[in-house]
């Protein structure tokens, strides 16, 4: 693209506050941009910034023709209205895919969103790359967040799976998950999904990334998923590791969405 039309895809990331995990994500996104030749623009604002300041940067990036994707790192500080801020991102640059119009199109048959949220898109890409059949399969999504659970369920439906969603109010979740050919878990509960929850031969995608105390680790904690990995390994036919499974896929899909956006803006095939 750079050689043919002289355009370099650009991704702007806005980080508010000093959450360690968010700062790590932003750093990894920046590194990934550099490794594939996407230009990254970064804004780091203090925790006590006003909503107006954040909106001012979004508006600037909306108007900048060199920026093709805008990402606001969530969660935002509690004094900010997340909805106002996410809605301010131009739908043409909403590489996170969280704009209500993008989610609405994702939910409707025969409509195509401009962007699909990165984490669920990465989960489906993993299934495709590993030649795992989705059509007609029983799929269970654990968690119903706007960021992962709900769009993951919609994507599985688009792939012709039969989809159930298990959430905090579900009675006997293990009865439902133990029927599943495919499980995508995104709840943020360490080791919640035990071996007994899993059907032999099932495929498990673990989106959870949870710090648990570990005195033997130099940082005092280690990261585990929602799925008890040791137990799942003995029963499932495939399990994603934590960390290093879904995380890198999320970032790859973010770059892919940014490239698609640049191509669309410049009519580049």
C-alpha positions as CSV (number, residue, x, y, z in Angstrom):
1,X,0.0,0.0,0.0
2,X,2.8,2.3,0.9
3,X,4.6,1.6,-2.3
4,X,1.6,1.9,-4.6
5,X,-0.3,4.9,-3.2
6,X,2.1,6.3,-0.6
7,X,-0.4,5.8,2.3
8,X,0.6,4.4,5.7
9,X,-2.3,3.2,7.9
10,X,-2.4,5.2,11.1
11,X,-3.8,4.2,14.5
12,X,-4.5,6.6,17.4
13,X,-4.7,5.4,20.9
14,X,-6.0,7.4,23.8
15,X,-5.1,6.3,27.3
16,X,-6.6,8.1,30.4
17,X,-5.2,7.4,33.9
18,X,-2.5,5.1,35.0
19,X,-3.9,1.6,35.2
20,X,-0.9,-0.8,34.8
21,X,-2.8,-3.3,32.7
22,X,-4.1,-0.6,30.3
23,X,-0.6,0.9,30.0
24,X,0.8,-2.6,29.1
25,X,-1.9,-3.1,26.5
26,X,-1.2,0.3,24.9
27,X,2.6,-0.4,24.9
28,X,2.0,-3.8,23.2
29,X,-0.3,-2.2,20.6
30,X,2.4,0.4,19.9
31,X,5.1,-2.3,19.5
32,X,2.8,-4.3,17.2
33,X,2.1,-1.2,15.0
34,X,5.9,-0.7,14.6
35,X,6.4,-4.3,13.6
36,X,4.0,-4.2,10.7
37,X,4.5,-0.6,9.5
38,X,1.3,1.0,11.0
39,X,2.0,4.5,12.3
40,X,0.9,4.9,15.9
41,X,-0.3,8.1,17.5
42,X,-0.5,8.1,21.3
43,X,-2.2,10.4,23.8
44,X,-1.7,9.7,27.5
45,X,-3.9,11.9,29.8
46,X,-3.9,12.0,33.6
47,X,-6.6,10.3,35.7
48,X,-8.2,13.6,36.6
49,X,-8.7,14.9,33.0
50,X,-12.1,16.1,32.0
51,X,-14.4,14.5,29.5
52,X,-14.0,17.6,27.3
53,X,-10.2,17.1,27.1
54,X,-10.7,13.5,25.9
55,X,-13.4,14.6,23.4
56,X,-11.1,17.3,22.0
57,X,-8.5,14.7,21.1
58,X,-11.1,12.4,19.6
59,X,-12.4,15.3,17.5
60,X,-8.8,16.1,16.3
61,X,-8.2,12.5,15.3
62,X,-11.6,12.3,13.6
63,X,-10.5,15.2,11.4
64,X,-7.0,14.0,10.7
65,X,-6.7,12.2,7.3
66,X,-3.6,10.4,8.4
67,X,-5.4,8.6,11.2
68,X,-7.5,5.7,10.0
69,X,-8.4,4.1,13.4
70,X,-9.1,5.5,16.8
71,X,-9.0,3.5,20.0
72,X,-10.0,4.7,23.4
73,X,-8.5,2.3,26.0
74,X,-11.1,1.1,28.4
75,X,-12.0,1.2,31.2
76,X,-12.1,5.0,31.5
77,X,-12.0,6.7,34.9
78,X,-15.3,6.5,36.8
79,X,-16.1,10.2,36.5
80,X,-16.3,9.9,32.7
81,X,-19.3,8.9,30.6
82,X,-18.0,6.0,28.5
83,X,-21.0,6.2,26.2
84,X,-20.5,9.8,25.3
85,X,-16.8,9.3,24.6
86,X,-17.2,6.1,22.5
87,X,-20.0,7.7,20.5
88,X,-17.8,10.6,19.6
89,X,-15.4,8.3,17.6
90,X,-16.2,8.6,13.9
91,X,-17.9,5.3,12.8
92,X,-15.4,5.2,9.9
93,X,-12.5,5.1,12.4
94,X,-14.1,2.9,15.1
95,X,-11.6,0.1,14.8
96,X,-12.7,-1.3,18.1
97,X,-16.1,-1.9,16.6
98,X,-18.0,-0.7,19.6
99,X,-20.1,2.0,17.9
100,X,-23.8,1.1,18.3
101,X,-24.2,1.2,14.5
102,X,-21.4,-1.4,14.1
103,X,-22.8,-3.7,16.8
104,X,-26.3,-3.2,15.3
105,X,-25.2,-4.2,11.9
106,X,-23.3,-7.2,13.3
107,X,-26.6,-8.4,15.0
108,X,-28.7,-8.1,11.8
109,X,-28.7,-10.7,9.0
110,X,-27.7,-9.3,5.6
111,X,-25.9,-6.3,7.1
112,X,-22.2,-5.8,7.4
113,X,-20.5,-3.8,10.1
114,X,-17.6,-1.6,9.1
115,X,-15.6,-3.2,11.9
116,X,-16.0,-6.2,14.2
117,X,-14.7,-5.9,17.8
118,X,-11.1,-7.2,18.0
119,X,-11.2,-9.8,20.7
120,X,-14.2,-11.8,19.4
121,X,-13.0,-11.4,15.9
122,X,-9.6,-12.9,17.0
123,X,-11.5,-15.8,18.7
124,X,-13.2,-16.7,15.4
125,X,-10.0,-16.3,13.5
126,X,-8.3,-18.8,15.8
127,X,-11.1,-21.3,15.1
128,X,-10.7,-20.8,11.4
129,X,-7.0,-21.0,11.4
130,X,-7.1,-24.3,13.3
131,X,-9.6,-25.7,10.9
132,X,-12.3,-26.1,13.6
133,X,-15.8,-26.5,12.2
134,X,-18.3,-24.0,13.6
135,X,-21.3,-24.7,11.4
136,X,-24.1,-26.6,13.2
137,X,-21.9,-27.0,16.4
138,X,-23.1,-26.2,20.0
139,X,-21.2,-23.1,21.1
140,X,-21.4,-21.6,24.6
141,X,-20.2,-18.1,25.4
142,X,-19.6,-17.5,29.1
143,X,-20.1,-13.8,29.9
144,X,-22.3,-11.2,28.2
145,X,-20.1,-8.0,28.1
146,X,-20.4,-5.5,25.3
147,X,-16.7,-5.9,24.6
148,X,-16.5,-9.7,24.2
149,X,-19.4,-11.9,25.3
150,X,-22.2,-10.4,23.3
151,X,-20.3,-9.8,20.0
152,X,-18.7,-13.3,20.3
153,X,-22.2,-14.8,20.5
154,X,-23.3,-12.8,17.4
155,X,-20.2,-13.8,15.4
156,X,-20.7,-17.5,16.3
157,X,-24.3,-17.1,15.1
158,X,-23.1,-15.7,11.8
159,X,-20.9,-18.8,11.5
160,X,-24.1,-21.0,11.9
161,X,-23.3,-22.3,15.4
162,X,-26.2,-23.0,17.8
163,X,-25.3,-20.5,20.6
164,X,-26.0,-20.3,24.3
165,X,-24.9,-17.5,26.6
166,X,-24.0,-18.4,30.3
167,X,-23.8,-15.4,32.7
168,X,-23.9,-14.6,36.4
169,X,-27.6,-15.3,36.7
170,X,-27.5,-18.7,34.9
171,X,-28.7,-21.7,36.9
172,X,-26.3,-24.7,36.7
173,X,-23.9,-23.3,34.2
174,X,-21.9,-26.5,34.1
175,X,-24.9,-28.4,32.7
176,X,-24.9,-26.0,29.7
177,X,-21.2,-25.8,29.1
178,X,-20.8,-29.6,29.3
179,X,-22.9,-29.9,26.2
180,X,-20.7,-27.5,24.2
181,X,-18.4,-28.3,21.3
182,X,-16.9,-24.8,21.5
183,X,-16.6,-22.7,24.7
184,X,-15.5,-19.0,24.6
185,X,-15.1,-17.8,28.2
186,X,-14.8,-14.1,29.1
187,X,-15.9,-13.5,32.7
188,X,-12.7,-12.6,34.6
189,X,-13.1,-15.3,37.2
190,X,-9.9,-17.2,37.7
191,X,-10.2,-21.0,37.1
192,X,-14.0,-20.9,37.1
193,X,-14.4,-23.4,34.3
194,X,-13.4,-26.8,35.7
195,X,-12.7,-30.1,34.0
196,X,-16.2,-31.3,34.9
197,X,-17.7,-28.4,32.9
198,X,-16.1,-29.6,29.7
199,X,-17.3,-32.1,27.2
200,X,-14.5,-34.5,26.0
201,X,-13.0,-33.2,22.8
202,X,-14.4,-29.7,23.1
203,X,-12.5,-26.6,21.9
204,X,-11.9,-23.9,24.5
205,X,-11.0,-20.3,23.9
206,X,-10.1,-18.6,27.2
207,X,-10.4,-14.8,27.0
208,X,-10.0,-14.3,30.8
209,X,-6.7,-12.8,32.1
210,X,-6.8,-12.7,35.9
211,X,-3.9,-11.9,38.3
212,X,-3.7,-14.4,41.2
213,X,-1.3,-14.1,44.1
214,X,1.9,-16.1,43.7
215,X,4.7,-15.7,46.1
216,X,7.1,-17.6,43.9
217,X,6.7,-15.2,41.0
218,X,9.0,-12.1,40.9
219,X,6.0,-9.8,40.5
220,X,4.1,-11.4,43.4
221,X,1.3,-12.6,41.0
222,X,0.8,-14.6,37.9
223,X,-1.8,-14.5,35.2
224,X,-4.4,-17.2,34.8
225,X,-7.5,-17.6,32.6
226,X,-11.2,-18.3,33.4
227,X,-10.5,-21.9,32.6
228,X,-8.6,-24.3,34.8
229,X,-5.9,-25.0,32.2
230,X,-4.4,-28.1,33.9
231,X,-7.8,-29.8,34.0
232,X,-9.0,-28.6,30.6
233,X,-5.8,-29.9,28.9
234,X,-6.8,-33.5,29.8
235,X,-10.3,-33.3,28.4
236,X,-10.5,-30.7,25.6
237,X,-9.1,-31.2,22.1
238,X,-7.7,-27.7,22.0
239,X,-7.3,-24.9,24.7
240,X,-5.8,-21.4,24.3
241,X,-3.0,-20.6,26.8
242,X,-3.1,-17.6,29.2
243,X,-1.3,-15.3,28.6
244,X,-0.3,-15.5,25.0
245,X,-3.4,-17.0,23.5
246,X,-6.2,-14.5,22.8
247,X,-4.2,-11.3,23.7
248,X,-1.9,-11.4,20.6
249,X,-5.0,-12.2,18.4
250,X,-6.8,-9.1,19.7
251,X,-3.9,-6.9,18.7
252,X,-3.5,-8.6,15.3
253,X,-7.2,-7.9,14.6
254,X,-6.8,-4.3,15.7
255,X,-4.1,-3.9,13.1
256,X,-6.2,-5.7,10.5
257,X,-9.2,-3.4,11.2
258,X,-6.9,-0.3,10.9
259,X,-5.6,-1.6,7.5
260,X,-9.1,-2.2,6.3
261,X,-10.1,1.3,7.3
262,X,-7.2,2.8,5.4
263,X,-8.0,0.7,2.4
264,X,-11.6,1.8,2.5
265,X,-10.8,5.5,2.8
266,X,-8.5,5.3,-0.2
267,X,-10.4,2.8,-2.3
268,X,-7.4,0.6,-2.2
269,X,-8.0,-3.1,-3.1
